[in-house]
Structures are given as C-alpha cells and as structure tokens.
C-alpha cells in the first residue's frame, strides 16, 4: 500500500455520496423513527433555515434520502417531550438540529460563548453589559417554563425587521449560546426556550465535561464520517470550527491513526479520510437537494466534487437572477445534472416548477423521467395534488413529456 492513499475525483465523489446516505438502496415503504434517527446520526446535523418557499429546509435532506416520510417524525424527534425526543437545537453548522449524542461535543462551544468568544460581537457585548437583563430573563424561564421572546418583551414600540431584537430576545439568544437555556419547542417558527434540565435527558447532561481538544477531535471525526473524504477546510466547516482549533486537532487524529491523509486528483489541498475507506463501484441515486443540504453546503467543495457552481439567489434582485428564487440542485446518479426553481403554492394545491436548467451534457431520457418522478413524489409528500410546469425552456418541454409519461396522461 502506498504511503498516502490516492483517489480519483470520481472515487472521492462516490465516497462522499455514500457517506451522505446516497447509497442507491431503496428506503422502506414506511419510514419509522428508527430509520430517521439512524440517518440523522450519520449526517450529524440538519441546518435550519427560515425560508418557506417550498418547505422549511431541515425537512428536505431527509426527503432527499428517505423519500415520502412523515414530517411529524422529525417534529417529534426535535420538539416533543419524553423519549421520542432525540434531537436538540444549537449552533452546529449555523442554526441546526443535532442528535442528542452530540450534546457533550458542543458544551465547549457553550462555555466559550459564556466568555463572549466565537459569537457575534453585538451579542458578546450584550452579555458583558446587560447581565441584569439576562438574569431577569433567566428567572422568568425558571419560573414559567418554555417561553418565546415575544412573551417577555417590555418594548413598547412595534418590532422591526428580524434583526431588530428586543433586549429580552438578545438575553435569550445569549443564554441559548451559553447553554443556560435550550429550545424546548417552536410556536410556528418562533423558538420557545426552557432550562436544559427540562429538555435534555439527564443521562446526557450528566456526562463528564470533555476538554475542548477532545470535543473538537470528536467533531472532526463526525465530519470525516459524514463527508467520506475532505480537506481540512471541508472537515472544519461541517461544524464551523476555527482553523486555530481544527488544525492541531487534525494533526493529533493523524498521529493516532484515527484519520488518514490522502490525495484526490485535481484537489490542490491535502485530503483526509477514515481508515480503510470503501469506495462504492457506482452510486445510483436521484434526489432534489435543499440549498442547505450537507452534501453541497460548502460551495467550493461542491465545485471540486461535481464541477457544479451553485449560489442561492434569494437575496439577488429579480432582474439579476440567473436561475431563480429558490433553486434546488437535482442529483442524478453521480452528477448534479440540473437545477429546478420550485415553489409550493399551497392555496392552489400545486407544486410550481418555474424553471428547469440542465447541466452539460444534459439529462438523457432516463434522467428526465427520474426528475419527473422526484417532482411527483415531492408534490405527494407536501400534500399537493398537481405539478404545475411554468418553464418555457426546451428543458421544460422535455419535462412536460416525462411528467405525462409517469402520470399516465
């Protein structure tokens, strides 16, 4: 065996797809909590985002891998009381849902937040200057249980945009970052905060406190498992580690043999993987991907793996958008083969397809039928009767034919 493992880009792509749960296996007809929890443990994290043009983003990665599952299963895992709750919210890769097994690996981050480190400067300053408000808000949570920021606000004027937080909202966010409160549930999309001991299982809270180095090594190993193969930047980005933390931890994992250095053809930076990587012979899978899916959220990695440049254009003025407002990449086998601009028009009971853009060399007939099948399955999953095709492009015409075929029209 050579001193350094070497992979072609195609092999790296197959490693990544398999690690991310795209293994080509048909999911069971009825998805149960055990399958959902097993997948989330493998991914390690689901990013939360507020945009609801289609469905909240944290529901989509599970649909992409499991198909038509009940979103209630994720709601129960994330926000129910008792044993069915297997996830918690925290700052993982941005705002995230994580398995309870990850909670001990995040406590060092909570301690840093308490010291005003690694958090937004405005929030750190609030933590230094507004301890009286923080203590008052914490006392209210202790006395009253799960509370939203709106029920605590003493501000008289009407709230402005989302960043125009009241003092109470600032206090809750500081307490959340510091681990002194956690998210007990949600009302609509509003967080309801409570004490960790009333939300997190005692067996998890009572685990010995890990050192920063132990926790950071654990996060890097989780990232390597979920990514299959990645550069130092890929691995640290998965859980948003700082280079000053990730680089020495990575060296330690290589020293102990828990990670191996490797090379990937065409990558400028060294890569790393778990020992004894098993490269699939091929990956046959098709899926519509959330813009915040962990397979593609690190854009430079997506370009390296798939030769696919992706930017979300939600905040781009309409006349300057290239592909559309809420565009989902379409994974077909081992390529990201198309982009689809989608909207759930719930009042009209339809999934609107505003644009279809094929990537070179395009989708063959089988690929277009796979895209049509994914759209029909997504509409069914969202409880929408119709797939409404609004795309005037040639790709739209081909998709219209494919939809008619799968629907027997």
C-alpha positions in Angstrom: 0.0 0.0 0.0 1.4 3.5 -0.9 2.3 5.8 2.0 -0.5 8.1 1.0 -3.9 7.0 -0.2 -4.9 8.4 -3.6 -8.3 8.7 -5.1 -9.6 9.9 -8.4 -12.2 12.7 -8.2 -14.8 10.1 -9.3 -13.9 7.9 -6.3 -14.0 10.8 -4.0 -17.4 11.7 -5.2 -18.6 8.2 -4.7 -17.2 8.2 -1.1 -19.0 11.4 -0.4 -22.3 10.3 -1.8 -22.2 7.0 0.1 -21.2 8.8 3.3 -24.0 11.3 3.0 -26.6 8.5 2.7 -27.0 8.3 -1.1 -26.2 4.7 -1.4 -28.7 3.7 -4.0 -30.6 1.4 -1.7 -34.4 1.6 -1.8 -35.7 3.0 1.5 -38.5 1.0 3.2 -42.1 1.8 2.2 -43.0 3.1 5.6 -40.3 5.2 7.3 -40.2 4.8 11.1 -38.4 6.8 13.8 -35.5 4.3 13.9 -34.7 4.9 10.2 -35.0 8.7 10.6 -32.8 8.8 13.7 -30.2 6.5 12.2 -29.8 8.8 9.2 -29.5 11.9 11.3 -26.9 10.3 13.4 -25.0 9.5 10.3 -25.3 13.1 9.0 -24.7 14.5 12.4 -26.6 17.7 11.7 -29.5 19.3 9.9 -29.3 23.0 9.1 -32.4 25.1 10.0 -33.4 27.9 7.7 -36.5 30.2 7.9 -37.3 30.4 4.2 -40.5 28.5 3.4 -40.9 28.9 -0.3 -41.1 25.1 -0.6 -40.8 23.7 2.9 -38.6 24.5 5.8 -35.1 23.4 4.8 -34.4 21.0 7.6 -37.2 18.7 6.3 -35.7 18.4 2.9 -32.4 16.4 3.4 -34.4 13.5 4.9 -36.9 13.6 2.0 -33.9 13.5 -0.4 -32.6 10.3 1.1 -35.7 8.6 2.5 -38.5 9.7 0.1 -42.0 10.1 1.3 -41.6 10.2 5.1 -43.9 12.0 7.6 -42.5 15.4 8.7 -44.2 14.7 12.0 -41.4 12.2 12.7 -38.9 15.0 12.6 -41.1 17.3 14.7 -41.4 14.6 17.3 -37.6 13.9 17.3 -36.8 17.6 17.5 -39.5 19.1 19.8 -41.6 16.5 21.5 -41.3 15.8 25.2 -40.0 12.5 26.6 -38.3 9.6 24.9 -39.4 10.4 21.4 -37.2 13.5 21.5 -33.8 12.5 20.1 -32.5 15.9 18.8 -31.6 19.3 20.2 -31.1 22.7 18.7 -27.8 24.6 18.8 -25.2 26.4 16.7 -23.7 23.5 14.7 -23.4 24.5 11.1 -25.3 27.7 11.6 -28.6 27.1 13.5 -29.0 23.3 13.5 -30.7 20.2 14.8 -28.3 17.7 16.1 -28.6 14.2 17.7 -28.5 14.1 21.5 -25.3 12.2 21.3 -23.6 15.4 20.0 -24.6 17.5 23.0 -21.4 16.7 25.0 -19.4 17.7 22.0 -21.0 21.2 22.0 -20.5 22.2 25.6 -17.1 23.7 25.0 -18.7 26.0 22.5 -21.3 27.0 25.1 -18.5 27.8 27.6 -16.8 30.0 25.0 -20.0 31.8 24.4 -20.3 32.5 28.1 -16.9 34.2 27.9 -18.0 36.2 24.8 -15.8 34.2 22.4 -16.8 32.8 19.0 -20.2 34.6 19.0 -21.5 37.7 17.2 -19.8 40.8 18.7 -23.1 42.5 19.3 -24.2 39.5 21.4 -20.9 39.3 23.2 -21.2 43.0 24.1 -24.7 42.5 25.3 -23.5 39.6 27.5 -20.9 41.9 29.1 -23.1 44.9 29.6 -26.6 43.6 30.3 -26.2 41.0 33.0 -29.2 42.4 34.9 -31.5 41.8 31.9 -30.0 38.3 31.4 -30.6 37.4 35.0 -34.2 38.7 34.8 -35.0 36.8 31.7 -33.4 33.6 33.0 -35.5 33.9 36.2 -38.7 34.2 34.1 -37.8 31.0 32.2 -37.0 29.2 35.5 -40.4 30.3 37.0 -42.7 30.0 33.9 -41.2 27.3 31.7 -41.0 27.3 27.9 -41.2 30.9 26.7 -40.9 32.8 23.4 -39.1 36.1 23.2 -42.4 37.9 22.4 -44.0 37.0 25.7 -41.1 38.6 27.6 -40.6 41.8 25.7 -41.0 45.0 27.5 -40.5 47.1 24.4 -43.4 49.4 23.7 -42.8 50.1 20.0 -43.6 47.5 17.3 -40.7 45.3 16.4 -38.9 46.0 13.1 -37.1 43.5 10.9 -35.8 40.2 12.2 -32.5 41.7 13.4 -34.3 44.3 15.3 -34.3 42.3 18.5 -35.7 43.4 21.9 -33.4 43.3 25.0 -35.3 40.1 26.1 -34.6 38.4 22.7 -30.9 39.4 23.0 -30.9 37.9 26.5 -32.5 34.6 25.4 -30.1 34.3 22.5 -27.1 34.9 24.8 -28.4 32.3 27.2 -29.0 29.9 24.4 -25.5 30.3 23.0 -24.1 29.9 26.6 -26.2 26.7 27.1 -28.1 28.1 30.0 -31.4 27.7 28.1 -32.2 25.5 25.2 -35.1 25.2 22.7 -38.0 23.2 24.1 -40.2 23.6 21.1 -41.4 26.0 18.5 -44.6 28.0 18.0 -44.9 28.4 14.3 -41.2 29.2 13.7 -40.6 31.0 17.0 -38.3 29.3 19.4 -39.6 28.5 22.9 -36.8 28.5 25.4 -36.6 26.4 28.6 -33.9 25.2 31.0 -31.7 22.3 29.7 -32.6 20.1 32.6 -36.3 20.2 31.5 -35.5 19.3 27.9 -32.2 17.4 27.6 -32.2 13.9 29.1 -30.4 13.8 32.5 -28.1 11.0 31.2 -26.8 13.3 28.6 -26.4 16.3 30.9 -24.6 14.3 33.5 -21.9 13.1 31.1 -18.4 14.3 32.1 -17.3 17.5 30.6 -15.0 17.0 27.7 -12.0 19.1 27.1 -12.0 21.4 24.1 -9.5 19.2 22.4 -11.5 16.0 23.0 -14.7 17.6 21.7 -13.1 19.1 18.6 -11.5 15.8 17.7 -14.9 14.2 18.1 -16.5 16.8 15.8 -13.8 16.3 13.1 -14.3 12.5 13.2 -18.0 13.0 12.8 -17.3 15.3 9.9 -15.0 12.8 8.3 -17.6 10.1 8.7 -20.3 12.2 7.1 -18.2 13.6 4.3 -16.3 10.4 3.3 -13.3 12.4 2.3 -12.4 16.1 2.7 -9.8 18.8 3.0 -9.1 20.4 6.4 -11.4 23.2 5.4 -14.2 20.7 4.4 -13.9 19.0 7.8 -13.8 22.1 9.9 -16.6 23.8 8.0 -19.0 20.9 8.8 -19.4 22.0 12.4 -18.0 25.5 11.9 -14.7 25.1 13.7 -12.0 27.7 13.6 -8.7 26.9 11.8 -6.8 27.6 15.0 -8.8 24.7 16.6 -9.1 22.3 13.7 -5.5 22.2 12.5 -3.9 21.0 15.7 -6.8 18.5 16.3 -6.4 17.2 12.8 -2.7 16.6 13.4 -3.5 14.7 16.6 -6.0 12.5 14.8 -3.5 11.7 12.1 -0.9 11.0 14.7 -3.2 8.4 16.4 -4.2 6.9 13.1 -7.9 7.8 13.6 -7.7 9.8 10.3 -5.5 9.2 7.3 -4.0 11.7 4.9 -4.8 11.1 1.3 -4.7 12.8 -2.1 -7.6 13.5 -4.5 -6.9 14.0 -8.2 -7.4 17.7 -9.1 -7.6 18.9 -5.5 -5.0 21.5 -4.5 -5.1 20.8 -0.8 -4.4 17.5 1.0 -7.4 15.5 2.0 -8.3 13.2 4.9 -10.5 10.1 5.4 -11.2 7.4 7.9 -9.0 4.3 7.9 -9.9 1.6 5.4 -12.2 3.6 3.1 -14.6 1.6 1.0 -15.2 3.2 -2.4 -18.5 2.1 -4.0 -18.3 0.7 -7.5 -21.0 3.1 -8.5 -23.8 5.2 -6.9 -27.2 5.1 -8.5 -29.5 7.6 -6.7 -31.6 10.6 -7.7 -32.8 13.4 -5.4 -33.8 17.1 -5.3 -31.4 18.8 -2.8 -32.1 21.5 -0.3 -29.8 24.6 -0.8 -28.7 23.8 2.7 -28.1 20.1 2.3 -24.8 19.0 3.9 -23.8 17.3 0.6 -23.5 20.7 -1.1 -23.5 23.5 1.6 -19.7 24.0 1.3 -19.8 25.6 -2.2 -16.1 25.2 -3.1 -16.3 21.5 -2.2 -19.3 21.1 -4.4 -17.4 22.6 -7.3 -14.5 20.3 -6.7 -16.6 17.2 -6.4 -19.3 17.8 -9.0 -17.9 20.6 -11.2 -21.1 22.5 -10.2 -21.1 26.1 -9.2 -24.1 26.9 -7.0 -25.2 30.1 -5.4 -28.6 30.8 -3.8 -30.3 33.8 -5.4 -33.0 34.6 -2.8 -31.3 37.9 -1.9 -30.4 38.7 -5.5 -32.6 41.3 -7.2 -35.1 39.5 -9.5 -33.7 41.0 -12.7 -30.2 39.8 -11.9 -31.1 36.2 -11.0 -29.6 33.6 -13.3 -31.6 30.5 -12.3 -34.4 31.6 -10.0 -35.5 32.4 -6.4 -35.4 29.0 -4.7 -33.5 26.6 -6.9 -32.9 23.0 -5.9 -30.0 21.1 -7.5 -31.0 17.7 -8.9 -28.7 14.8 -8.2 -28.9 12.0 -10.7 -26.6 9.1 -10.1 -23.1 10.6 -9.7 -23.8 14.0 -11.2 -25.6 17.2 -10.2 -27.4 17.2 -13.6 -30.0 20.0 -13.3 -31.4 22.9 -11.3 -35.1 23.4 -10.6 -36.7 26.6 -9.4 -39.6 25.4 -7.2 -42.4 26.9 -5.1 -45.1 25.2 -3.1 -48.4 27.1 -3.9 -50.3 25.6 -1.0 -53.5 27.6 -1.5 -53.7 26.3 -5.1 -52.7 22.8 -4.2 -49.8 22.6 -6.5 -46.0 22.4 -6.8 -45.0 25.1 -9.2 -41.9 24.4 -11.4 -40.8 27.9 -12.6 -37.6 26.9 -14.4 -35.6 23.8 -15.3 -31.9 24.3 -16.2 -30.0 21.2 -17.4 -26.2 21.0 -16.7 -24.0 19.9 -19.6 -24.2 17.3 -21.1 -27.9 17.4 -20.1 -30.3 14.7 -18.9 -31.0 11.7 -21.0 -34.5 10.3 -21.2 -33.9 8.1 -18.1 -32.6 11.2 -16.2 -35.6 13.3 -17.2 -38.0 10.6 -16.1 -36.1 10.4 -12.8 -36.6 14.2 -12.3 -40.3 13.9 -13.2 -40.6 11.1 -10.6 -38.9 13.2 -7.9 -41.2 16.1 -8.6 -44.3 14.0 -8.4 -43.0 12.3 -5.2 -42.3 15.7 -3.7 -45.7 17.0 -4.5 -47.3 13.9 -2.9 -45.0 14.4 0.2 -46.1 18.0 0.5 -49.8 17.1 0.0 -50.1 19.0 -3.3 -52.2 17.4 -6.0 -50.7 19.0 -9.0 -47.2 19.6 -10.5 -47.6 22.9 -12.4 -45.0 23.4 -15.1 -44.3 27.0 -15.9 -40.9 26.7 -17.6 -40.9 27.9 -21.2 -37.5 26.5 -21.9 -36.7 23.4 -24.0 -35.9 21.6 -20.8 -39.4 22.4 -19.6 -40.9 20.9 -22.7 -39.0 17.7 -22.2 -40.0 17.6 -18.5 -43.7 18.0 -19.5 -43.4 14.9 -21.7 -41.8 13.0 -18.8 -44.4 14.0 -16.3 -47.1 12.9 -18.7 -45.4 9.5 -19.0 -45.1 8.8 -15.3 -48.6 10.0 -14.6 -50.1 8.0 -17.5 -51.6 11.1 -19.1 
